[in-house]
C-alpha cells in the first residue's frame, strides 16, 4: 500500500468526527448510539464460509465507525496441482460507515482497512502458489463495501443487514469478496427520527 493510499484512507476515517459538530442540531439526542451484531459470509475465493462479530457507533446520522472481527472455516483447494488448505484464521477490520437513511432502510458504504491472518497452508495459497518469499502469514489491506440495513419493530432497534465487502485487495494476494447476511441491535434505536 502506497503512502498516498494510506493518507487518503486516514483522512476518510477522520471525516465523521469533523462532521459531528455540523450535524449535531439535526441528530436526535439518543443516550446510546452504539450497535452490535454479527454476520455470516460466503467468500468468492475458495468458497470459504466465515462468521464475524460487528460493533459500531453512530457519530452522526450520516457517519458511523464500525469494526468487524471474524474467522473462516478451512477449505481444501488445488493450487498448481497440489492439494492445500485455505483459511482466514482471523480478520479484523475498521471502517468508516457512510449512511443514507430512507424510512426503515439505511443504505451504507464502508471504507477502511483490514488485518488478515491466514491459517491452513498460509499466505502462499492466497498468492496461488505452493511457496512464498513472505515470512509472515498476515497482511494489511484496504477494505470497502456496500450494503443495506432494514429496521424492524416498534422501537426500530433490531435490523437485518445485507452487504458485499471486499476485505482483501492487495497486489500479491489479489482480491477476495464476501457476501454477508447479518443481524444488528441498535441500543439507542434507529439513528434518526422517523416521520411516519
WOVEN-V877765 format. One record per residue. RES is the residue in one letter. D_FIRST is the distance of its C-alpha to the first C-alpha in Angstrom with 2 decimals. Layout:
RES & D_FIRST
RES & D_FIRST
//
This chain:
X & 0.00
X & 3.80
X & 6.74
X & 8.31
X & 6.38
X & 6.91
X & 10.35
X & 11.23
X & 10.73
X & 12.69
X & 15.33
X & 15.86
X & 16.33
X & 18.97
X & 20.75
X & 23.17
X & 24.57
X & 25.34
X & 27.09
X & 29.17
X & 31.92
X & 32.35
X & 32.77
X & 34.97
X & 38.23
X & 37.54
X & 36.09
X & 38.78
X & 39.32
X & 38.37
X & 38.78
X & 35.93
X & 32.79
X & 31.07
X & 30.64
X & 29.98
X & 30.16
X & 28.68
X & 27.44
X & 28.02
X & 25.62
X & 25.68
X & 22.54
X & 22.67
X & 21.34
X & 24.29
X & 26.24
X & 25.11
X & 26.83
X & 25.28
X & 26.60
X & 24.91
X & 26.24
X & 25.23
X & 26.00
X & 25.61
X & 27.28
X & 28.44
X & 27.85
X & 29.65
X & 30.91
X & 27.88
X & 25.05
X & 24.43
X & 21.99
X & 21.67
X & 20.63
X & 20.82
X & 21.76
X & 22.75
X & 23.49
X & 24.48
X & 27.42
X & 27.32
X & 28.05
X & 29.49
X & 27.63
X & 28.31
X & 25.68
X & 27.10
X & 30.60
X & 30.00
X & 30.37
X & 27.57
X & 26.58
X & 23.49
X & 22.75
X & 20.26
X & 22.10
X & 20.45
X & 17.83
X & 17.37
X & 15.91
X & 16.32
X & 16.88
X & 18.53
X & 21.29
X & 22.93
X & 26.56
X & 29.22
X & 32.54
X & 35.45
X & 38.49
X & 37.69
X & 34.28
X & 30.92
X & 28.33
X & 24.80
X & 21.15
X & 18.36
X & 14.96
X & 12.82
X & 10.82
X & 12.18
X & 12.94
X & 14.62
X & 17.10
X & 18.63
X & 22.39
X & 24.87
X & 24.09
X & 20.56
X & 17.15
X & 18.83
X & 20.44
X & 17.26
X & 16.42
X & 20.00
X & 21.22
X & 23.90
X & 22.18
X & 18.77
X & 17.92
X & 15.52
X & 17.75
X & 16.33
X & 16.99
X & 14.26
X & 10.64
X & 8.56
X & 7.60
X & 8.04
X & 11.80
X & 14.67
X & 18.32
X & 21.84
X & 25.18
X & 28.68
X & 30.63
X & 34.42
X & 36.65
X & 40.07
X & 43.06
X & 45.19
X & 42.92
X & 39.77
X & 37.91
X & 37.02
X & 34.66
X & 33.25
X & 29.67
X & 28.45
X & 24.78
X & 22.08
X & 18.69
X & 15.58
X & 14.25
X & 12.08
X & 9.85
X & 7.76
X & 8.72
X & 11.05
X & 12.52
X & 12.76
X & 13.88
X & 16.40
X & 18.55
X & 21.14
X & 24.43
X & 25.75
X & 29.17
X & 29.70
X & 32.13
X & 31.74
X & 34.30
X & 34.15
X & 36.31
X & 37.30
X & 37.65
X & 35.95
X & 33.86
X & 36.41
X & 40.21
X & 41.45
X & 44.27
X & 46.13
//
